[in-house]
């Protein structure tokens, strides 16, 4: 793994799945200045995602995932349904197009991971376990936040 900080302005991000995991990751992406374009493909989404949709912060395709060529135009794909079969099918589809993918329940098929992030006016700190233990990364991030905010 090699850590990078990416500019998300003008990026197109696709989420396959609209549950709590997707909502958490989307809120994180929307917190950056110049947030990316985000589309969610899912038959159902959380109340929080519906609110973001109503505020025109994200777009929602109210449908099940299918292998549509239009989805290949996205820069990053987050696959986070609660169905391992759908997650694997979507991962295999996008991998065939050499897309950057994050699969919530399969670190081996993921090509990138979202770190736990804390920041203030002067610094951004990201903590990652490369998908091995996200809860531990969050714990370390929280410890760093406490030290920074003393």
C-alpha positions as CSV (number, residue, x, y, z in Angstrom):
1,X,0.0,0.0,0.0
2,X,1.1,3.5,-0.8
3,X,-0.7,6.5,0.9
4,X,-1.8,9.4,-1.2
5,X,-3.9,12.5,-0.7
6,X,-6.2,13.0,-3.7
7,X,-8.0,16.0,-5.0
8,X,-11.6,15.0,-5.4
9,X,-12.9,18.1,-7.4
10,X,-14.3,17.0,-10.8
11,X,-14.1,13.3,-9.9
12,X,-17.1,11.0,-10.4
13,X,-17.8,8.5,-7.7
14,X,-20.2,5.6,-7.9
15,X,-21.7,3.8,-4.9
16,X,-23.2,0.4,-5.4
17,X,-25.4,0.1,-2.3
18,X,-27.1,2.8,-0.2
19,X,-26.9,1.6,3.4
20,X,-25.2,2.9,6.5
21,X,-21.7,2.1,5.2
22,X,-22.3,4.0,2.0
23,X,-23.8,6.9,4.0
24,X,-20.8,7.1,6.3
25,X,-18.3,7.1,3.3
26,X,-20.4,9.6,1.3
27,X,-20.6,12.0,4.2
28,X,-16.8,11.8,4.5
29,X,-16.3,12.5,0.8
30,X,-18.8,15.4,0.9
31,X,-16.8,17.0,3.8
32,X,-13.9,18.0,1.5
33,X,-13.9,21.4,-0.2
34,X,-15.0,21.0,-3.8
35,X,-16.7,17.6,-3.2
36,X,-16.9,15.1,-6.1
37,X,-20.0,14.1,-8.1
38,X,-21.6,11.1,-6.3
39,X,-24.1,8.7,-7.7
40,X,-25.7,5.9,-5.7
41,X,-27.2,2.8,-7.3
42,X,-29.5,0.9,-5.0
43,X,-33.1,-0.1,-4.7
44,X,-33.3,1.5,-1.2
45,X,-31.2,4.1,0.5
46,X,-31.0,5.4,4.1
47,X,-33.0,8.4,5.3
48,X,-29.7,10.4,5.5
49,X,-28.9,9.6,1.9
50,X,-32.4,10.6,0.8
51,X,-31.9,13.9,2.5
52,X,-28.6,14.4,0.6
53,X,-30.4,13.5,-2.6
54,X,-33.2,16.0,-1.8
55,X,-30.5,18.7,-1.2
56,X,-28.9,17.8,-4.6
57,X,-25.7,16.8,-3.0
58,X,-25.8,13.3,-4.5
59,X,-27.7,11.5,-7.3
60,X,-29.7,8.3,-6.8
61,X,-30.6,5.6,-9.3
62,X,-33.4,3.7,-7.7
63,X,-32.5,0.3,-9.1
64,X,-30.5,-2.9,-8.5
65,X,-26.9,-3.0,-9.7
66,X,-26.5,-4.2,-13.3
67,X,-23.5,-4.3,-15.6
68,X,-24.2,-1.0,-17.3
69,X,-21.4,0.5,-19.5
70,X,-22.3,4.0,-18.3
71,X,-21.0,3.0,-14.8
72,X,-17.5,2.5,-16.2
73,X,-17.2,6.2,-16.7
74,X,-16.7,6.8,-12.9
75,X,-13.3,7.4,-11.4
76,X,-13.8,5.5,-8.1
77,X,-16.3,2.8,-7.2
78,X,-17.5,2.0,-3.7
79,X,-19.2,-1.4,-3.5
80,X,-21.1,-1.6,-0.2
81,X,-24.3,-3.7,-0.4
82,X,-25.2,-6.2,2.3
83,X,-25.1,-9.0,-0.3
84,X,-21.7,-10.7,-0.8
85,X,-22.8,-12.1,-4.2
86,X,-23.7,-8.7,-5.6
87,X,-20.5,-7.2,-4.1
88,X,-18.4,-9.8,-5.8
89,X,-20.2,-9.5,-9.1
90,X,-19.8,-5.7,-9.1
91,X,-16.2,-6.0,-8.1
92,X,-15.4,-8.4,-10.9
93,X,-17.3,-6.2,-13.4
94,X,-15.3,-3.1,-12.6
95,X,-12.0,-4.9,-12.2
96,X,-12.4,-6.0,-15.8
97,X,-12.2,-2.3,-16.7
98,X,-9.2,-1.7,-14.4
99,X,-11.3,0.7,-12.2
100,X,-10.3,1.7,-8.7
101,X,-12.7,-0.1,-6.4
102,X,-13.4,-0.3,-2.7
103,X,-15.4,-3.4,-1.7
104,X,-16.7,-3.1,1.9
105,X,-16.5,-6.8,2.7
106,X,-13.6,-7.9,0.5
107,X,-10.2,-6.3,1.0
108,X,-8.6,-8.6,-1.5
109,X,-10.8,-7.3,-4.3
110,X,-10.3,-3.7,-3.2
111,X,-7.7,-1.5,-5.0
112,X,-7.9,1.3,-2.4
113,X,-9.1,1.9,1.2
114,X,-10.6,4.9,3.0
115,X,-8.5,5.8,6.0
116,X,-9.8,7.3,9.3
117,X,-9.2,11.0,8.9
118,X,-8.8,13.9,11.3
119,X,-7.9,17.5,10.4
120,X,-7.7,21.0,11.6
121,X,-6.7,24.2,9.9
122,X,-3.0,23.2,9.5
123,X,-2.8,19.4,9.2
124,X,-4.6,16.4,7.9
125,X,-3.8,13.0,9.4
126,X,-5.0,9.7,7.9
127,X,-4.8,6.4,9.7
128,X,-5.2,3.1,7.8
129,X,-4.9,-0.6,8.5
130,X,-5.2,-1.4,4.8
131,X,-8.7,-2.8,5.4
132,X,-7.5,-5.2,8.1
133,X,-9.1,-3.5,11.1
134,X,-11.0,-0.2,10.4
135,X,-12.2,0.0,14.0
136,X,-8.6,0.1,15.2
137,X,-7.8,2.8,12.7
138,X,-10.7,4.8,14.0
139,X,-9.5,4.3,17.6
140,X,-6.1,5.6,16.8
141,X,-7.6,8.5,14.9
142,X,-9.6,9.4,17.9
143,X,-6.5,9.3,20.1
144,X,-4.7,11.7,17.7
145,X,-7.7,14.0,17.7
146,X,-7.6,14.3,21.5
147,X,-3.9,15.1,21.4
148,X,-4.4,17.8,18.7
149,X,-7.3,19.4,20.5
150,X,-5.6,19.8,23.9
